[in-house]
Amino acid sequence: MNGASQSAETAQAARRIMARADALGAISETPGALTRTHLTEEHRRAAKLVAGWMHEAGLAVWTDAAGNVCGRIEGAGPELPALLLGSHIDTVPDAGRYDGPLGVLLAIEVAARAAPGVLPFALEVVAFGDEEGTRFGTALSGSRALAGSWDDAWWDCTDASGISLRTAFERFGLDPRRLPDAAREPKDLVAYLEAHIEQGPFLEQAGQPLAVVSSIAGARRFALTVTGRAGHAGGTPYELRRDALVGASELVVEIERIGQELDVIATVGRMHAYPGGVNVIPGRVELSLDLRAEFDADRDDAWGRIQEAADQITALRDLEWSAQETYRADAVQCADWLQQAVEEGIRAACGDDPLTLWSRAGHDAMAVAGVAEVGMLFVRCGNQGVSHSPDETVSTGDVALALDAFTAAVRAVAERYAARS
């Protein structure tokens, strides 16, 4: 099926998805920008809206013990395991409106097309409440709760106002003691499929609307500190300076060089110099490092090279440096049979052999992989693939293709699952 031959029903559903994305995009904590974080009143409003759309689609709807919105359509028998479809409804600050919500809205429309009592499994849709980790620094906490890998240390994490995650849970009407009830058992799940915007330029460059995702990048994050000695900018000659900012700046340039040389994504997103006076040589610099790669070995090799570079730079400048790892998520491979199902779905919708990409960004599928096999469908985003920005965009035509492809992928999963059962 190509764009010209799409049914009127698909075109109408695509327009509905776009209108619903606009409705969710209007729910924001920040006037003039889209920011919707975990366990806020804006989260509550968005969750209620999504729950209503699930109900309209014919799903039995509930909110789990972690605050995720869930809906279910039964299959051809009672208490069958479920194929999960979903994504997240929280955002980064000053976000676009499709990162996360598009996957939820596509999943709802796919479920609306499923006749109860027909599929060889139940079909469930889940809208995770916290993927980005914007408010408490707890990325993937919604899907980690579902996968049974929640970290109890998160309960003491606080937001910018000093409110703890535990307190926010209680104010939202959730009981922290019941959090384990959100966890699913592997025997109750067939697999997990997630549709998501690409958040990169490769589909747009290739002139293709959809792609199969092969894997999700392995990531590590570090808080780095470079320490020298503060001093008067006017009174300290160059040969006596121990300028932490100059050393840190050299390290940033070397991090970029290593990333390019090893084909690894290496990003310094924050850098703060102390004490911060315009006429004071910086004595300490704190900076972030985000490392991502298709394969964990390449990511870890880059970290080894960066450590060597930091040793050399600080030794030459009589500085010291240290690192604290703040986050680690190993690469996740999408299951071969689910990749084949997504590929079949894209071919049915678009008529061509699809592109296969690995995801440079993290997704809820990374956490769900702890309890079920996962697969992903990428949807082209415009403006050179920009995301985490108000300039994030998708076309209604691509959304229509994604809906048909996602629906066909679910049918392909059903055929493969029935053959294996």
C-alpha angles and dihedrals in degrees: 000000000000129000093268093055099046114130122252087243091058092047091050092048091050091053089049091053091051092048091049091049087054090050092052090044089059091061104086141145091215123065110234095010137064114250119149117166138182121293096358126130087256089056088051092051093048092047091051090051092049092046089054092052091049090052091050088053090058099257126141101239134208141153113238126222091270095052096257115144111233135185132183140196115192122237133218093303141025122280095002119166114265136240104221122217120182157101136194138291101201122095144204118249114287090008138173119249102240105055100105103346093070090061092049093049093047089050092052091052092048089051090049088059093052116096112221115249096022110088119078088239138031117266119225132184121203128190106198115215099209124031101130097051089216099146104039104013089249103131116192092008093140094053092038088058090052091048093049093243099111113148111228089206086074092072090078095047112116135206127229090280093052095253112146123227089242092055092046090052091054094046089051089056097256126128113227089205090063095051093107088062088074092065118106127212120234090234089061095055132072096188142301126254123189129187115202141161111263096240089208141074102249100096091046091049091050093047092235127128101209141028141189113241114226099185145341119245122261109236138195127182129197139188106220127195126194114193129196131139129290117229145157110290092215100041102043115082118219095252090060098044122113095187109184093190094057090049092047091048091054088051092052091054090048091049090056092048093050091048092052094044094051096036090241125135108243118173135176104200101170135034126173124183123205142246081012103209118145090228097041127091106236112252097186135023127190118198139169128233125199116189123188133170140160089244127039093223091060092047092050092046089055090051090053091052092048090052090053091050091050090051092052097044095048093045092054092049098040091246135133130222139190138183136208119193108227102175140016130180119167121220117277122214118214110233114262094231091051091048087053091050092050090046090052090049093051092047090052092051101039105024095226137092105268130233118253117217136174115229117247090191129067122249141184087259087074091065097037088054086076090070106021142018112266140211133181141203120205123212121203117253122198135225090066090308096299115175138167084049138092085247090069109122144170130184125243089232092056090047090054090051090047091052093052091044094048091048091050090047090056089051089050090050089051092052093049093044093049090049091052096045 
